[in-house]
Amino acid sequence: MKAAVLRQTGIIQNIRENILIEDVPVPELLKDEILIRVNSASVNHRDLWISKGMYSKIKLPAVLGSDCSGTVAAVSTGVKEFKSGDDVILNPGLNWGDNENFQSSEFSILGMPDDGTFAEYVKISKSNVFRKPEHLTHEQAASIPLAGVTAYRALFRKLNLSSGDKLLITGAGGGVSAFVLLFALNAGAEVYVTSGNDLKIERALFLGAKAGVNYNDPDWHNKIKLLSGDSLNTVFDSSGGDTFSKCMEIINPGGRIVSVGAGLGSVKDLSIHKLYWKQLKLYGSAMGSENDFSDMLNFINEKKIIPVIITTLALNDIHKGFQMMNDAQQSGKIIITL
């Protein structure tokens, strides 16, 4: 089968030398596993960071990729829930464990160390396989898994977002934040965004955001506060750094903030006084459990949500997807077709 194989890590300028399209063996199934013929996959920041060597314990060679939509090609002994020809997507979170509140010490994400979805075939446990939403194409469904479950858990398990909430999404434009925007709007929330790219703000407004401010404006936080009518009560933050501190300044007393990343680094000026005096609730969130994934798909099916896709590329052009991700050009998901 054809696969995009990471042979070495390094700078983005060498991505064509680092990731090669090769013929590799089709995975052999063990008990309770399913072989999926991949129709479409999608690129995540995780793939880019691994290709740059920014993760620990990277094992090479590796087939990256955490997301896919495809068709069941074969099932092993013990699989009764699916049959050849079924259209499916997969949950890339492996070995979450029994506690819904946090992942187990054995938790990992498909695509490192286990070979992932940038290949014509991928194998995975039957417990990680779900029916593809019928209203979506394979390309649209492939955009969901990692970004979708991350967004869903952060919004509904942590923030407990509900209709009427006023939500700020910091650093809007990436795959996760695109799902946060869609999920929040469909839950009845009023959404505000920040981005360093005016085109990404315009895109968010087109999709239904109430207002947005470029975070290169040093007064962005006060402008968001004004635009929201001084009633911002929830924040989805993937930036960290000074952005997180400013979110604590402008959020209303009793507000809830969830952190899913730290693109701007650690928070250097966290006001403990604001934390306790404003009675704020701070949450950390990463990926999601099997129940989160199942509930997310039910939500997508119920609301008939259509993911935001920015471009579709062939496997041979996967390097272009990594370059786009590196240059922060995307305002939605980058899809790879196989």
C-alpha angles and dihedrals in degrees: 000000000000117000139167102241123197104219099171138001125237148111121338091247088069096047093117090056093042098050116046130184105234143165109251133170120275108252116261116231126239125197115305093011130127128211113218125198099219115228097173138001133183136223121240132187087252090066091050093048093049090049088055092050093247094135126076123240095023111177118205140243095039140166106222128200130103102193133064147147120203149119130291107255099178141349129211133222112303098029113120100145097073138033137193112290097030114136109233147163126206139230105231094201108104125199098357091168135216100298114086091198097067142359123265125252088255093057117127138160124243112256097049127069091356114055111262145207105291087099139077090254135028131179127212142158115282089239089067095053123094136175115269112246105260095222092059132077119231089257092054094044092050089063093062115069112074099021094038098051091044091053094043097051093046094050103038108022096040110022092030087217116200141171113298096026117132109225130192118204111197119208095012119191107069129100097267095044090049089059091044089056094048094044094046094049091049089051090056099254125143108237133209124182143196127201139157089231120072091203090058090051090051089050091052091049090050090053092051111278113148097223143337140202131201107244091216084077103092089217095050094120095055090047091053089049091053094045091051092053090248089289105108107146106166135044132191106198129185096159108069115179119080090341091067091051092051091049088058088053097053103035117100122253110279091026126151126228126187123195121204099165149353108233090159094044133247124344106257099180108041110165108219087184092060090045096058101028093051090043091232126179117219122194136184120209137180131174114319147251128264088262090052089052093048093047090047091055090048089052092049091048094046095048094035089229117190114208121230113251119187100183143353121217136181118245090253088060096048089117089068089057091053090049092051091049091049092050091048090234096139125096093180138003128329110220128204117201122205 
